[in-house]
Amino acid sequence: MLIDFFLHLKAKQLPVSTKEFLTLLEALRAGLAGHSIDDFYHLARACLVKDETLFDKFDLAFGEYFRGVESLPEMHADIPEEWLRALMKKHLTPEEMAKLEKLGWDKLMEEFKKRLAEQKACHQGGSKWIGSGGTSPYGNAGYHPEGIRIGGESAGHRTAIKVWAKREYRNLDDNVELGTRNIKVALRRLRRFAREGAAEELDLDGTIAGTAKNAGWLDLKMRPERHNKVKVLLFLDIGGSMDDHIRICEELFSAAKSEFKHLEYFYFHNCIYDHVWRDNRRRHAERFPLWDVLHKYGPDYKLVVVGDATMSPYEILHPGGSVEYSNAESGAVWLQRLLGTYPKAVWLNPEPERLWEYRQSIQIVRDIFGERMFPLTLDGLERSMRQLNK
């Protein structure tokens, strides 16, 4: 078909060459055209037409040859396997979802060990074995009110209490151009200025007074630059449900880095455990034990934790409850250690405050923080800064 198209263009006096036609075929083999006639039109014009003055002539020839054609025959798409698997997902009604029983942490882990020992083949769409697209508590791309996701992408229900997969996150951008200066204004409530360091700034009042006392001879006076003395330790939740709040977190991160000279920051996922990290690209190789953080940064730091606190309650209350690894001590234990070291502490939550009462994990974290959780809004920022200044 395409050879006839090439000859049709030649017949219409378009200067197309064999080399250009071979380039078009190579581009089609590479899948650059998609599978619609519009995609093919743009690719063919880019490969075959050398002079933009010939665009109209090419359009007329193309339209004449492909009149009434909506797609190119014999160009079959390779459908990715994961698309086919996704089609196997069971679409459950709210009533069917309500009938599925939560097993509880101990029984869930016990049954998981049994499945690993007994299962010998791949399963899809079932309700018991480790597989995909079903209502089993183990696998991916299905639904269960409390399960373990193994590989694959989240189905969007966010009900997994543990995840067996290598997950990658990206760092928050600290150079985001803020949409509003009000975030910076709110953070400026947390200030305690001091003049420390070398005398590098001109003391104008002192210079005037010294010159007057010196009978008019210039007497320059210098002083240390005035800096915000407040020290801030910032912990940022990253990945999972926090992907919905990346923009506001980047704005806050940018504002904090510009406002506080003494700022230290670390990332965590869902809940803080025995280690944190600074670079999400190297979080599996470069981790900071939380004990080291507690000993390195003293109680004069003010602690700010940013996260939606939306997770399984097991992640906070149970040893081994982390979705990513088996933590020896519960998240609640580590949060209490943080609060014991840093008495000036707040938790900033990007989730709307009206939803907090419906999330059990948020209520647990609020109780641990002694009601020092504030919404990540301008009003919430101002209230949290006042709390840290007490």
KAJO-V518090 format. One line per field, one symbol per residue. ss: DSSP state (H for helix, E for strand, L for the rest). psi: psi as a letter, one per 30 degrees, with the letter a starting at -180 (. if undefined). A space follows every 50 residues. Layout:
ss: ???
psi: ???
This chain:
ss: LHHHHHHHHHHLLLLLLHHHHHHHHHHHHLLLLLLEHHHHHHHHHHHHLL LHHHHHHHHHHHHHHLLLLLELLLLLLLLLHHHHHHHLLLLLLHHHHHHL LLLLHHHHHHHHHHHHHHLLLLEELLLLLLEELLLLLEEELLLLLLEEEE LLLLLLLLLEEEEELLLLLLLLLLLLLLLLLHHHHHHLLLLLEEEEEEEE EELHHHHHHHHHHLLLLLLLLEEEEEEELLEEEEEEELLHHHHHHHHHHH HHHHHHHHHLLEEEEEEELLLLLLEEELLHHHLLLLLEEHHHHHHHLLLL EEEEEELLLLLLLHHHHLLLLLLLLLLLLLHHHHHHHHHHHLLLEEEEEL LLHHHHHHLHHHHHHHHHLLLLEEELLHHHHHHHHHHHHL
psi: efeeeeeeeefghkikleeeeeeeeeeeefgffbglfeeeeeeeeeefjf kffgeeeeeeeeeeegkfkflklgikkjkkefeeeeffkkjkleeeeffk kkfleeeeeeeeeeeeeekflkkkgageljalgagkfkblgakkfjajkj allkfffhfkfkkiljkkllkkjggkjkfkffeeeefffikjkljlaljf kkjeeeeeeeeefghfkkjkkllkkkljfkkkjkkkkklbffffgeeeee eeeeeeffejeikklllljdlkbflllfjffgffejljkeeeeefejlff kkkjkjlfgjlkfefefkkgfkffljkelleeeeeeeeeeejfjklkkjf kkfffeffjeeeeeeeeeghghkkkileeeeeeeeeeff.
